[in-house]
Amino acid sequence: MFNRTLIWAYTVGLLSGVLGTYLTYTLLVSAAQVKALFLFYLILSICSGGILFFLLGGIFVFKVTDFYQETKIKESSGTSEGPVKRTCKQGD
């Protein structure tokens, strides 16, 4: 019913999508690493013919990246701009 090459291509596309999203989750350290992972994922997906998986995975990668950057901004603004409480003992 289906061509074996087509099934193989989309299976590799799906696996590259899973690998790309897993690596994005575990290695979100810097924007350069995200770009490198995204390019690696793009090459694997296009070579395998899994364009649909590339599009879905790419959208997911960008959503995760946006969420990660928003979280980092919230963390940094909450700690660096907030008031610093210092407690001193009598006589200091």
PyMOL Python script that loads the backbone (N, CA, C, O; Angstrom):
from pymol import cmd

cmd.read_pdbstr("""\
ATOM      1  N   MET A   1       0.829  -1.199   0.000  1.00  0.00           N
ATOM      2  CA  MET A   1       0.000   0.000   0.000  1.00  0.00           C
ATOM      3  C   MET A   1       0.873   1.262   0.000  1.00  0.00           C
ATOM      4  O   MET A   1       0.725   2.135  -0.855  1.00  0.00           O
ATOM      5  N   PHE A   2       1.770   1.337   0.963  1.00  0.00           N
ATOM      6  CA  PHE A   2       2.687   2.474   1.009  1.00  0.00           C
ATOM      7  C   PHE A   2       4.053   2.046   0.494  1.00  0.00           C
ATOM      8  O   PHE A   2       4.444   0.885   0.616  1.00  0.00           O
ATOM      9  N   ASN A   3       4.750   2.978  -0.068  1.00  0.00           N
ATOM     10  CA  ASN A   3       6.099   2.719  -0.531  1.00  0.00           C
ATOM     11  C   ASN A   3       7.030   2.639   0.680  1.00  0.00           C
ATOM     12  O   ASN A   3       6.955   3.485   1.571  1.00  0.00           O
ATOM     13  N   ARG A   4       7.891   1.649   0.721  1.00  0.00           N
ATOM     14  CA  ARG A   4       8.790   1.479   1.875  1.00  0.00           C
ATOM     15  C   ARG A   4       9.716   2.677   2.052  1.00  0.00           C
ATOM     16  O   ARG A   4      10.025   3.058   3.180  1.00  0.00           O
ATOM     17  N   THR A   5      10.159   3.271   0.950  1.00  0.00           N
ATOM     18  CA  THR A   5      11.048   4.430   1.047  1.00  0.00           C
ATOM     19  C   THR A   5      10.336   5.600   1.702  1.00  0.00           C
ATOM     20  O   THR A   5      10.921   6.311   2.519  1.00  0.00           O
ATOM     21  N   LEU A   6       9.069   5.802   1.344  1.00  0.00           N
ATOM     22  CA  LEU A   6       8.295   6.893   1.929  1.00  0.00           C
ATOM     23  C   LEU A   6       8.099   6.677   3.424  1.00  0.00           C
ATOM     24  O   LEU A   6       8.249   7.608   4.216  1.00  0.00           O
ATOM     25  N   ILE A   7       7.765   5.454   3.805  1.00  0.00           N
ATOM     26  CA  ILE A   7       7.594   5.145   5.235  1.00  0.00           C
ATOM     27  C   ILE A   7       8.908   5.362   5.978  1.00  0.00           C
ATOM     28  O   ILE A   7       8.918   5.936   7.067  1.00  0.00           O
ATOM     29  N   TRP A   8      10.009   4.909   5.400  1.00  0.00           N
ATOM     30  CA  TRP A   8      11.316   5.085   6.025  1.00  0.00           C
ATOM     31  C   TRP A   8      11.659   6.570   6.171  1.00  0.00           C
ATOM     32  O   TRP A   8      12.172   6.994   7.206  1.00  0.00           O
ATOM     33  N   ALA A   9      11.375   7.353   5.131  1.00  0.00           N
ATOM     34  CA  ALA A   9      11.695   8.784   5.160  1.00  0.00           C
ATOM     35  C   ALA A   9      10.913   9.488   6.268  1.00  0.00           C
ATOM     36  O   ALA A   9      11.481  10.284   7.015  1.00  0.00           O
ATOM     37  N   TYR A  10       9.636   9.206   6.378  1.00  0.00           N
ATOM     38  CA  TYR A  10       8.840   9.873   7.405  1.00  0.00           C
ATOM     39  C   TYR A  10       9.142   9.346   8.804  1.00  0.00           C
ATOM     40  O   TYR A  10       8.986  10.080   9.780  1.00  0.00           O
ATOM     41  N   THR A  11       9.565   8.102   8.922  1.00  0.00           N
ATOM     42  CA  THR A  11       9.988   7.589  10.225  1.00  0.00           C
ATOM     43  C   THR A  11      11.247   8.311  10.687  1.00  0.00           C
ATOM     44  O   THR A  11      11.346   8.706  11.848  1.00  0.00           O
ATOM     45  N   VAL A  12      12.205   8.483   9.788  1.00  0.00           N
ATOM     46  CA  VAL A  12      13.419   9.223  10.134  1.00  0.00           C
ATOM     47  C   VAL A  12      13.083  10.679  10.438  1.00  0.00           C
ATOM     48  O   VAL A  12      13.681  11.277  11.333  1.00  0.00           O
ATOM     49  N   GLY A  13      12.123  11.261   9.697  1.00  0.00           N
ATOM     50  CA  GLY A  13      11.686  12.630   9.979  1.00  0.00           C
ATOM     51  C   GLY A  13      11.079  12.745  11.361  1.00  0.00           C
ATOM     52  O   GLY A  13      11.351  13.701  12.087  1.00  0.00           O
ATOM     53  N   LEU A  14      10.259  11.775  11.727  1.00  0.00           N
ATOM     54  CA  LEU A  14       9.649  11.780  13.059  1.00  0.00           C
ATOM     55  C   LEU A  14      10.705  11.625  14.144  1.00  0.00           C
ATOM     56  O   LEU A  14      10.665  12.320  15.160  1.00  0.00           O
ATOM     57  N   LEU A  15      11.642  10.721  13.931  1.00  0.00           N
ATOM     58  CA  LEU A  15      12.704  10.523  14.922  1.00  0.00           C
ATOM     59  C   LEU A  15      13.576  11.767  15.050  1.00  0.00           C
ATOM     60  O   LEU A  15      14.000  12.111  16.153  1.00  0.00           O
ATOM     61  N   SER A  16      13.850  12.443  13.940  1.00  0.00           N
ATOM     62  CA  SER A  16      14.648  13.661  14.019  1.00  0.00           C
ATOM     63  C   SER A  16      13.870  14.757  14.738  1.00  0.00           C
ATOM     64  O   SER A  16      14.459  15.579  15.440  1.00  0.00           O
ATOM     65  N   GLY A  17      12.555  14.773  14.566  1.00  0.00           N
ATOM     66  CA  GLY A  17      11.737  15.734  15.294  1.00  0.00           C
ATOM     67  C   GLY A  17      11.772  15.485  16.792  1.00  0.00           C
ATOM     68  O   GLY A  17      11.906  16.420  17.581  1.00  0.00           O
ATOM     69  N   VAL A  18      11.653  14.229  17.179  1.00  0.00           N
ATOM     70  CA  VAL A  18      11.721  13.879  18.600  1.00  0.00           C
ATOM     71  C   VAL A  18      13.103  14.210  19.149  1.00  0.00           C
ATOM     72  O   VAL A  18      13.220  14.767  20.240  1.00  0.00           O
ATOM     73  N   LEU A  19      14.142  13.875  18.407  1.00  0.00           N
ATOM     74  CA  LEU A  19      15.509  14.170  18.839  1.00  0.00           C
ATOM     75  C   LEU A  19      15.730  15.672  18.965  1.00  0.00           C
ATOM     76  O   LEU A  19      16.335  16.137  19.932  1.00  0.00           O
ATOM     77  N   GLY A  20      15.236  16.434  17.982  1.00  0.00           N
ATOM     78  CA  GLY A  20      15.409  17.886  18.026  1.00  0.00           C
ATOM     79  C   GLY A  20      14.714  18.513  19.219  1.00  0.00           C
ATOM     80  O   GLY A  20      15.282  19.381  19.881  1.00  0.00           O
ATOM     81  N   THR A  21      13.488  18.083  19.504  1.00  0.00           N
ATOM     82  CA  THR A  21      12.770  18.663  20.640  1.00  0.00           C
ATOM     83  C   THR A  21      13.390  18.216  21.963  1.00  0.00           C
ATOM     84  O   THR A  21      13.436  18.998  22.913  1.00  0.00           O
ATOM     85  N   TYR A  22      13.869  16.969  22.043  1.00  0.00           N
ATOM     86  CA  TYR A  22      14.519  16.505  23.265  1.00  0.00           C
ATOM     87  C   TYR A  22      15.806  17.289  23.524  1.00  0.00           C
ATOM     88  O   TYR A  22      16.055  17.726  24.648  1.00  0.00           O
ATOM     89  N   LEU A  23      16.613  17.463  22.494  1.00  0.00           N
ATOM     90  CA  LEU A  23      17.853  18.218  22.665  1.00  0.00           C
ATOM     91  C   LEU A  23      17.564  19.674  23.016  1.00  0.00           C
ATOM     92  O   LEU A  23      18.301  20.290  23.787  1.00  0.00           O
ATOM     93  N   THR A  24      16.493  20.221  22.451  1.00  0.00           N
ATOM     94  CA  THR A  24      16.134  21.599  22.770  1.00  0.00           C
ATOM     95  C   THR A  24      15.765  21.716  24.241  1.00  0.00           C
ATOM     96  O   THR A  24      16.157  22.675  24.905  1.00  0.00           O
ATOM     97  N   TYR A  25      15.022  20.757  24.748  1.00  0.00           N
ATOM     98  CA  TYR A  25      14.642  20.770  26.163  1.00  0.00           C
ATOM     99  C   TYR A  25      15.863  20.653  27.070  1.00  0.00           C
ATOM    100  O   TYR A  25      15.971  21.368  28.066  1.00  0.00           O
ATOM    101  N   THR A  26      16.783  19.748  26.723  1.00  0.00           N
ATOM    102  CA  THR A  26      17.889  19.480  27.636  1.00  0.00           C
ATOM    103  C   THR A  26      19.050  20.454  27.497  1.00  0.00           C
ATOM    104  O   THR A  26      19.807  20.632  28.451  1.00  0.00           O
ATOM    105  N   LEU A  27      19.214  21.085  26.349  1.00  0.00           N
ATOM    106  CA  LEU A  27      20.398  21.903  26.114  1.00  0.00           C
ATOM    107  C   LEU A  27      20.093  23.381  25.896  1.00  0.00           C
ATOM    108  O   LEU A  27      20.890  24.088  25.278  1.00  0.00           O
ATOM    109  N   LEU A  28      18.954  23.858  26.392  1.00  0.00           N
ATOM    110  CA  LEU A  28      18.637  25.280  26.198  1.00  0.00           C
ATOM    111  C   LEU A  28      19.525  26.118  27.112  1.00  0.00           C
ATOM    112  O   LEU A  28      19.133  26.471  28.225  1.00  0.00           O
ATOM    113  N   VAL A  29      20.694  26.422  26.640  1.00  0.00           N
ATOM    114  CA  VAL A  29      21.632  27.203  27.434  1.00  0.00           C
ATOM    115  C   VAL A  29      21.860  28.565  26.802  1.00  0.00           C
ATOM    116  O   VAL A  29      21.826  29.581  27.496  1.00  0.00           O
ATOM    117  N   SER A  30      22.089  28.601  25.514  1.00  0.00           N
ATOM    118  CA  SER A  30      22.323  29.872  24.842  1.00  0.00           C
ATOM    119  C   SER A  30      21.633  29.876  23.488  1.00  0.00           C
ATOM    120  O   SER A  30      21.265  28.825  22.964  1.00  0.00           O
ATOM    121  N   ALA A  31      21.463  31.054  22.930  1.00  0.00           N
ATOM    122  CA  ALA A  31      20.800  31.182  21.633  1.00  0.00           C
ATOM    123  C   ALA A  31      21.620  30.504  20.534  1.00  0.00           C
ATOM    124  O   ALA A  31      21.056  29.978  19.575  1.00  0.00           O
ATOM    125  N   ALA A  32      22.945  30.514  20.670  1.00  0.00           N
ATOM    126  CA  ALA A  32      23.792  29.875  19.659  1.00  0.00           C
ATOM    127  C   ALA A  32      23.540  28.371  19.625  1.00  0.00           C
ATOM    128  O   ALA A  32      23.501  27.772  18.550  1.00  0.00           O
ATOM    129  N   GLN A  33      23.371  27.762  20.791  1.00  0.00           N
ATOM    130  CA  GLN A  33      23.089  26.332  20.822  1.00  0.00           C
ATOM    131  C   GLN A  33      21.721  26.030  20.235  1.00  0.00           C
ATOM    132  O   GLN A  33      21.547  25.021  19.551  1.00  0.00           O
ATOM    133  N   VAL A  34      20.755  26.890  20.495  1.00  0.00           N
ATOM    134  CA  VAL A  34      19.420  26.680  19.935  1.00  0.00           C
ATOM    135  C   VAL A  34      19.477  26.764  18.416  1.00  0.00           C
ATOM    136  O   VAL A  34      18.853  25.956  17.727  1.00  0.00           O
ATOM    137  N   LYS A  35      20.224  27.742  17.885  1.00  0.00           N
ATOM    138  CA  LYS A  35      20.373  27.859  16.432  1.00  0.00           C
ATOM    139  C   LYS A  35      21.050  26.619  15.851  1.00  0.00           C
ATOM    140  O   LYS A  35      20.631  26.114  14.809  1.00  0.00           O
ATOM    141  N   ALA A  36      22.084  26.133  16.513  1.00  0.00           N
ATOM    142  CA  ALA A  36      22.804  24.959  16.015  1.00  0.00           C
ATOM    143  C   ALA A  36      21.899  23.738  16.018  1.00  0.00           C
ATOM    144  O   ALA A  36      21.894  22.969  15.057  1.00  0.00           O
ATOM    145  N   LEU A  37      21.135  23.553  17.083  1.00  0.00           N
ATOM    146  CA  LEU A  37      20.219  22.418  17.147  1.00  0.00           C
ATOM    147  C   LEU A  37      19.132  22.528  16.086  1.00  0.00           C
ATOM    148  O   LEU A  37      18.754  21.535  15.464  1.00  0.00           O
ATOM    149  N   PHE A  38      18.635  23.746  15.887  1.00  0.00           N
ATOM    150  CA  PHE A  38      17.584  23.949  14.902  1.00  0.00           C
ATOM    151  C   PHE A  38      18.094  23.650  13.498  1.00  0.00           C
ATOM    152  O   PHE A  38      17.381  23.038  12.703  1.00  0.00           O
ATOM    153  N   LEU A  39      19.324  24.075  13.177  1.00  0.00           N
ATOM    154  CA  LEU A  39      19.889  23.784  11.861  1.00  0.00           C
ATOM    155  C   LEU A  39      20.131  22.287  11.673  1.00  0.00           C
ATOM    156  O   LEU A  39      19.899  21.741  10.594  1.00  0.00           O
ATOM    157  N   PHE A  40      20.598  21.633  12.730  1.00  0.00           N
ATOM    158  CA  PHE A  40      20.806  20.182  12.686  1.00  0.00           C
ATOM    159  C   PHE A  40      19.479  19.470  12.422  1.00  0.00           C
ATOM    160  O   PHE A  40      19.398  18.540  11.620  1.00  0.00           O
ATOM    161  N   TYR A  41      18.448  19.933  13.116  1.00  0.00           N
ATOM    162  CA  TYR A  41      17.115  19.359  12.968  1.00  0.00           C
ATOM    163  C   TYR A  41      16.564  19.623  11.563  1.00  0.00           C
ATOM    164  O   TYR A  41      15.919  18.753  10.977  1.00  0.00           O
ATOM    165  N   LEU A  42      16.813  20.805  11.030  1.00  0.00           N
ATOM    166  CA  LEU A  42      16.377  21.155   9.676  1.00  0.00           C
ATOM    167  C   LEU A  42      17.027  20.236   8.650  1.00  0.00           C
ATOM    168  O   LEU A  42      16.349  19.721   7.762  1.00  0.00           O
ATOM    169  N   ILE A  43      18.333  20.026   8.764  1.00  0.00           N
ATOM    170  CA  ILE A  43      19.047  19.183   7.809  1.00  0.00           C
ATOM    171  C   ILE A  43      18.524  17.747   7.860  1.00  0.00           C
ATOM    172  O   ILE A  43      18.285  17.132   6.821  1.00  0.00           O
ATOM    173  N   LEU A  44      18.348  17.216   9.067  1.00  0.00           N
ATOM    174  CA  LEU A  44      17.838  15.852   9.181  1.00  0.00           C
ATOM    175  C   LEU A  44      16.436  15.717   8.594  1.00  0.00           C
ATOM    176  O   LEU A  44      16.134  14.744   7.903  1.00  0.00           O
ATOM    177  N   SER A  45      15.596  16.687   8.872  1.00  0.00           N
ATOM    178  CA  SER A  45      14.213  16.599   8.415  1.00  0.00           C
ATOM    179  C   SER A  45      14.107  16.718   6.907  1.00  0.00           C
ATOM    180  O   SER A  45      13.348  15.979   6.280  1.00  0.00           O
ATOM    181  N   ILE A  46      14.857  17.637   6.318  1.00  0.00           N
ATOM    182  CA  ILE A  46      14.794  17.811   4.863  1.00  0.00           C
ATOM    183  C   ILE A  46      15.398  16.607   4.154  1.00  0.00           C
ATOM    184  O   ILE A  46      14.871  16.157   3.136  1.00  0.00           O
ATOM    185  N   CYS A  47      16.488  16.087   4.679  1.00  0.00           N
ATOM    186  CA  CYS A  47      17.103  14.918   4.053  1.00  0.00           C
ATOM    187  C   CYS A  47      16.179  13.705   4.117  1.00  0.00           C
ATOM    188  O   CYS A  47      16.171  12.879   3.204  1.00  0.00           O
ATOM    189  N   SER A  48      15.413  13.598   5.179  1.00  0.00           N
ATOM    190  CA  SER A  48      14.530  12.448   5.322  1.00  0.00           C
ATOM    191  C   SER A  48      13.218  12.633   4.584  1.00  0.00           C
ATOM    192  O   SER A  48      12.490  11.664   4.372  1.00  0.00           O
ATOM    193  N   GLY A  49      12.902  13.854   4.188  1.00  0.00           N
ATOM    194  CA  GLY A  49      11.645  14.104   3.515  1.00  0.00           C
ATOM    195  C   GLY A  49      10.502  14.387   4.477  1.00  0.00           C
ATOM    196  O   GLY A  49       9.354  14.508   4.049  1.00  0.00           O
ATOM    197  N   GLY A  50      10.791  14.493   5.752  1.00  0.00           N
ATOM    198  CA  GLY A  50       9.749  14.721   6.747  1.00  0.00           C
ATOM    199  C   GLY A  50       9.469  16.196   6.928  1.00  0.00           C
ATOM    200  O   GLY A  50       9.690  16.735   8.012  1.00  0.00           O
ATOM    201  N   ILE A  51       8.990  16.858   5.896  1.00  0.00           N
ATOM    202  CA  ILE A  51       8.753  18.305   5.937  1.00  0.00           C
ATOM    203  C   ILE A  51       7.674  18.643   6.964  1.00  0.00           C
ATOM    204  O   ILE A  51       7.791  19.637   7.681  1.00  0.00           O
ATOM    205  N   LEU A  52       6.631  17.827   7.039  1.00  0.00           N
ATOM    206  CA  LEU A  52       5.557  18.077   7.999  1.00  0.00           C
ATOM    207  C   LEU A  52       6.106  18.038   9.425  1.00  0.00           C
ATOM    208  O   LEU A  52       5.780  18.893  10.249  1.00  0.00           O
ATOM    209  N   PHE A  53       6.936  17.044   9.705  1.00  0.00           N
ATOM    210  CA  PHE A  53       7.507  16.942  11.039  1.00  0.00           C
ATOM    211  C   PHE A  53       8.465  18.084  11.314  1.00  0.00           C
ATOM    212  O   PHE A  53       8.579  18.546  12.450  1.00  0.00           O
ATOM    213  N   PHE A  54       9.155  18.542  10.274  1.00  0.00           N
ATOM    214  CA  PHE A  54      10.036  19.690  10.450  1.00  0.00           C
ATOM    215  C   PHE A  54       9.233  20.924  10.829  1.00  0.00           C
ATOM    216  O   PHE A  54       9.625  21.657  11.737  1.00  0.00           O
ATOM    217  N   LEU A  55       8.113  21.168  10.151  1.00  0.00           N
ATOM    218  CA  LEU A  55       7.304  22.344  10.455  1.00  0.00           C
ATOM    219  C   LEU A  55       6.729  22.267  11.866  1.00  0.00           C
ATOM    220  O   LEU A  55       6.797  23.237  12.621  1.00  0.00           O
ATOM    221  N   LEU A  56       6.168  21.122  12.216  1.00  0.00           N
ATOM    222  CA  LEU A  56       5.588  20.975  13.553  1.00  0.00           C
ATOM    223  C   LEU A  56       6.666  21.083  14.629  1.00  0.00           C
ATOM    224  O   LEU A  56       6.473  21.757  15.641  1.00  0.00           O
ATOM    225  N   GLY A  57       7.797  20.421  14.410  1.00  0.00           N
ATOM    226  CA  GLY A  57       8.881  20.482  15.379  1.00  0.00           C
ATOM    227  C   GLY A  57       9.484  21.868  15.480  1.00  0.00           C
ATOM    228  O   GLY A  57       9.864  22.305  16.566  1.00  0.00           O
ATOM    229  N   GLY A  58       9.577  22.572  14.341  1.00  0.00           N
ATOM    230  CA  GLY A  58      10.110  23.930  14.352  1.00  0.00           C
ATOM    231  C   GLY A  58       9.231  24.877  15.149  1.00  0.00           C
ATOM    232  O   GLY A  58       9.730  25.706  15.911  1.00  0.00           O
ATOM    233  N   ILE A  59       7.913  24.752  14.971  1.00  0.00           N
ATOM    234  CA  ILE A  59       6.993  25.579  15.760  1.00  0.00           C
ATOM    235  C   ILE A  59       7.162  25.274  17.241  1.00  0.00           C
ATOM    236  O   ILE A  59       7.185  26.186  18.067  1.00  0.00           O
ATOM    237  N   PHE A  60       7.280  24.002  17.577  1.00  0.00           N
ATOM    238  CA  PHE A  60       7.453  23.612  18.980  1.00  0.00           C
ATOM    239  C   PHE A  60       8.763  24.140  19.541  1.00  0.00           C
ATOM    240  O   PHE A  60       8.804  24.625  20.672  1.00  0.00           O
ATOM    241  N   VAL A  61       9.847  24.050  18.749  1.00  0.00           N
ATOM    242  CA  VAL A  61      11.149  24.551  19.203  1.00  0.00           C
ATOM    243  C   VAL A  61      11.077  26.048  19.498  1.00  0.00           C
ATOM    244  O   VAL A  61      11.598  26.503  20.516  1.00  0.00           O
ATOM    245  N   PHE A  62      10.430  26.823  18.609  1.00  0.00           N
ATOM    246  CA  PHE A  62      10.334  28.259  18.835  1.00  0.00           C
ATOM    247  C   PHE A  62       9.463  28.579  20.044  1.00  0.00           C
ATOM    248  O   PHE A  62       9.756  29.527  20.771  1.00  0.00           O
ATOM    249  N   LYS A  63       8.404  27.816  20.276  1.00  0.00           N
ATOM    250  CA  LYS A  63       7.554  28.039  21.452  1.00  0.00           C
ATOM    251  C   LYS A  63       8.333  27.767  22.728  1.00  0.00           C
ATOM    252  O   LYS A  63       8.239  28.530  23.689  1.00  0.00           O
ATOM    253  N   VAL A  64       9.101  26.683  22.744  1.00  0.00           N
ATOM    254  CA  VAL A  64       9.910  26.355  23.919  1.00  0.00           C
ATOM    255  C   VAL A  64      10.952  27.437  24.155  1.00  0.00           C
ATOM    256  O   VAL A  64      11.192  27.838  25.294  1.00  0.00           O
ATOM    257  N   THR A  65      11.576  27.913  23.067  1.00  0.00           N
ATOM    258  CA  THR A  65      12.590  28.959  23.190  1.00  0.00           C
ATOM    259  C   THR A  65      11.983  30.242  23.746  1.00  0.00           C
ATOM    260  O   THR A  65      12.576  30.873  24.621  1.00  0.00           O
ATOM    261  N   ASP A  66      10.807  30.638  23.252  1.00  0.00           N
ATOM    262  CA  ASP A  66      10.142  31.840  23.761  1.00  0.00           C
ATOM    263  C   ASP A  66       9.794  31.691  25.235  1.00  0.00           C
ATOM    264  O   ASP A  66       9.982  32.622  26.019  1.00  0.00           O
ATOM    265  N   PHE A  67       9.287  30.519  25.613  1.00  0.00           N
ATOM    266  CA  PHE A  67       8.933  30.275  27.008  1.00  0.00           C
ATOM    267  C   PHE A  67      10.171  30.355  27.900  1.00  0.00           C
ATOM    268  O   PHE A  67      10.129  30.935  28.986  1.00  0.00           O
ATOM    269  N   TYR A  68      11.276  29.766  27.430  1.00  0.00           N
ATOM    270  CA  TYR A  68      12.519  29.774  28.202  1.00  0.00           C
ATOM    271  C   TYR A  68      13.035  31.204  28.383  1.00  0.00           C
ATOM    272  O   TYR A  68      13.465  31.573  29.476  1.00  0.00           O
ATOM    273  N   GLN A  69      12.994  32.012  27.310  1.00  0.00           N
ATOM    274  CA  GLN A  69      13.484  33.386  27.406  1.00  0.00           C
ATOM    275  C   GLN A  69      12.591  34.227  28.306  1.00  0.00           C
ATOM    276  O   GLN A  69      13.098  35.061  29.057  1.00  0.00           O
ATOM    277  N   GLU A  70      11.270  34.032  28.252  1.00  0.00           N
ATOM    278  CA  GLU A  70      10.366  34.770  29.139  1.00  0.00           C
ATOM    279  C   GLU A  70      10.627  34.398  30.587  1.00  0.00           C
ATOM    280  O   GLU A  70      10.606  35.262  31.463  1.00  0.00           O
ATOM    281  N   THR A  71      10.873  33.125  30.847  1.00  0.00           N
ATOM    282  CA  THR A  71      11.165  32.686  32.210  1.00  0.00           C
ATOM    283  C   THR A  71      12.456  33.308  32.709  1.00  0.00           C
ATOM    284  O   THR A  71      12.528  33.745  33.858  1.00  0.00           O
ATOM    285  N   LYS A  72      13.477  33.354  31.864  1.00  0.00           N
ATOM    286  CA  LYS A  72      14.750  33.957  32.251  1.00  0.00           C
ATOM    287  C   LYS A  72      14.575  35.451  32.547  1.00  0.00           C
ATOM    288  O   LYS A  72      15.162  35.963  33.500  1.00  0.00           O
ATOM    289  N   ILE A  73      13.776  36.152  31.740  1.00  0.00           N
ATOM    290  CA  ILE A  73      13.550  37.586  31.949  1.00  0.00           C
ATOM    291  C   ILE A  73      12.828  37.810  33.272  1.00  0.00           C
ATOM    292  O   ILE A  73      13.173  38.721  34.024  1.00  0.00           O
ATOM    293  N   LYS A  74      11.829  36.981  33.558  1.00  0.00           N
ATOM    294  CA  LYS A  74      11.083  37.120  34.809  1.00  0.00           C
ATOM    295  C   LYS A  74      11.981  36.850  36.014  1.00  0.00           C
ATOM    296  O   LYS A  74      11.910  37.559  37.018  1.00  0.00           O
ATOM    297  N   GLU A  75      12.827  35.820  35.912  1.00  0.00           N
ATOM    298  CA  GLU A  75      13.727  35.500  37.016  1.00  0.00           C
ATOM    299  C   GLU A  75      14.719  36.633  37.259  1.00  0.00           C
ATOM    300  O   GLU A  75      14.965  37.019  38.402  1.00  0.00           O
ATOM    301  N   SER A  76      15.285  37.160  36.180  1.00  0.00           N
ATOM    302  CA  SER A  76      16.299  38.202  36.357  1.00  0.00           C
ATOM    303  C   SER A  76      15.671  39.499  36.846  1.00  0.00           C
ATOM    304  O   SER A  76      16.276  40.207  37.650  1.00  0.00           O
ATOM    305  N   SER A  77      14.472  39.824  36.376  1.00  0.00           N
ATOM    306  CA  SER A  77      13.860  41.077  36.823  1.00  0.00           C
ATOM    307  C   SER A  77      13.376  40.956  38.257  1.00  0.00           C
ATOM    308  O   SER A  77      13.331  41.958  38.970  1.00  0.00           O
ATOM    309  N   GLY A  78      13.020  39.782  38.694  1.00  0.00           N
ATOM    310  CA  GLY A  78      12.549  39.618  40.063  1.00  0.00           C
ATOM    311  C   GLY A  78      13.661  39.703  41.082  1.00  0.00           C
ATOM    312  O   GLY A  78      13.426  40.143  42.208  1.00  0.00           O
ATOM    313  N   THR A  79      14.858  39.298  40.726  1.00  0.00           N
ATOM    314  CA  THR A  79      15.935  39.280  41.702  1.00  0.00           C
ATOM    315  C   THR A  79      16.819  40.520  41.644  1.00  0.00           C
ATOM    316  O   THR A  79      17.266  41.003  42.685  1.00  0.00           O
ATOM    317  N   SER A  80      17.078  41.041  40.453  1.00  0.00           N
ATOM    318  CA  SER A  80      18.049  42.140  40.361  1.00  0.00           C
ATOM    319  C   SER A  80      17.423  43.500  40.648  1.00  0.00           C
ATOM    320  O   SER A  80      18.105  44.398  41.141  1.00  0.00           O
ATOM    321  N   GLU A  81      16.145  43.667  40.351  1.00  0.00           N
ATOM    322  CA  GLU A  81      15.532  44.970  40.539  1.00  0.00           C
ATOM    323  C   GLU A  81      14.772  45.085  41.861  1.00  0.00           C
ATOM    324  O   GLU A  81      14.391  46.180  42.273  1.00  0.00           O
ATOM    325  N   GLY A  82      14.561  43.971  42.506  1.00  0.00           N
ATOM    326  CA  GLY A  82      13.796  44.002  43.752  1.00  0.00           C
ATOM    327  C   GLY A  82      14.609  44.592  44.890  1.00  0.00           C
ATOM    328  O   GLY A  82      15.832  44.705  44.793  1.00  0.00           O
ATOM    329  N   PRO A  83      13.926  44.975  45.983  1.00  0.00           N
ATOM    330  CA  PRO A  83      14.645  45.533  47.119  1.00  0.00           C
ATOM    331  C   PRO A  83      15.471  44.459  47.826  1.00  0.00           C
ATOM    332  O   PRO A  83      15.070  43.298  47.907  1.00  0.00           O
ATOM    333  N   VAL A  84      16.597  44.862  48.321  1.00  0.00           N
ATOM    334  CA  VAL A  84      17.478  43.950  49.031  1.00  0.00           C
ATOM    335  C   VAL A  84      17.300  44.185  50.518  1.00  0.00           C
ATOM    336  O   VAL A  84      17.491  45.302  51.001  1.00  0.00           O
ATOM    337  N   LYS A  85      16.937  43.144  51.245  1.00  0.00           N
ATOM    338  CA  LYS A  85      16.757  43.272  52.691  1.00  0.00           C
ATOM    339  C   LYS A  85      18.032  42.830  53.376  1.00  0.00           C
ATOM    340  O   LYS A  85      18.563  41.751  53.110  1.00  0.00           O
ATOM    341  N   ARG A  86      18.512  43.684  54.261  1.00  0.00           N
ATOM    342  CA  ARG A  86      19.699  43.335  55.014  1.00  0.00           C
ATOM    343  C   ARG A  86      19.374  43.469  56.490  1.00  0.00           C
ATOM    344  O   ARG A  86      18.810  44.465  56.943  1.00  0.00           O
ATOM    345  N   THR A  87      19.734  42.470  57.196  1.00  0.00           N
ATOM    346  CA  THR A  87      19.492  42.528  58.639  1.00  0.00           C
ATOM    347  C   THR A  87      20.833  42.711  59.332  1.00  0.00           C
ATOM    348  O   THR A  87      21.789  41.983  59.064  1.00  0.00           O
ATOM    349  N   CYS A  88      20.890  43.678  60.212  1.00  0.00           N
ATOM    350  CA  CYS A  88      22.121  43.954  60.947  1.00  0.00           C
ATOM    351  C   CYS A  88      21.853  43.766  62.437  1.00  0.00           C
ATOM    352  O   CYS A  88      20.786  44.104  62.949  1.00  0.00           O
ATOM    353  N   LYS A  89      22.836  43.227  63.097  1.00  0.00           N
ATOM    354  CA  LYS A  89      22.724  43.076  64.539  1.00  0.00           C
ATOM    355  C   LYS A  89      23.114  44.396  65.200  1.00  0.00           C
ATOM    356  O   LYS A  89      23.781  45.232  64.590  1.00  0.00           O
ATOM    357  N   GLN A  90      22.704  44.568  66.415  1.00  0.00           N
ATOM    358  CA  GLN A  90      23.078  45.774  67.156  1.00  0.00           C
ATOM    359  C   GLN A  90      24.595  45.819  67.309  1.00  0.00           C
ATOM    360  O   GLN A  90      25.224  44.817  67.650  1.00  0.00           O
ATOM    361  N   GLY A  91      25.161  46.962  67.060  1.00  0.00           N
ATOM    362  CA  GLY A  91      26.606  47.137  67.230  1.00  0.00           C
ATOM    363  C   GLY A  91      27.378  46.964  65.931  1.00  0.00           C
ATOM    364  O   GLY A  91      28.587  47.193  65.918  1.00  0.00           O
ATOM    365  N   ASP A  92      26.734  46.571  64.840  1.00  0.00           N
ATOM    366  CA  ASP A  92      27.449  46.431  63.558  1.00  0.00           C
ATOM    367  C   ASP A  92      27.637  47.776  62.901  1.00  0.00           C
ATOM    368  O   ASP A  92      28.216  47.858  61.818  1.00  0.00           O
TER     369      ASP A  92
END
""", "prot")
cmd.dss("prot")
cmd.show_as("cartoon", "prot")
cmd.util.cbc("prot")
cmd.orient("prot")
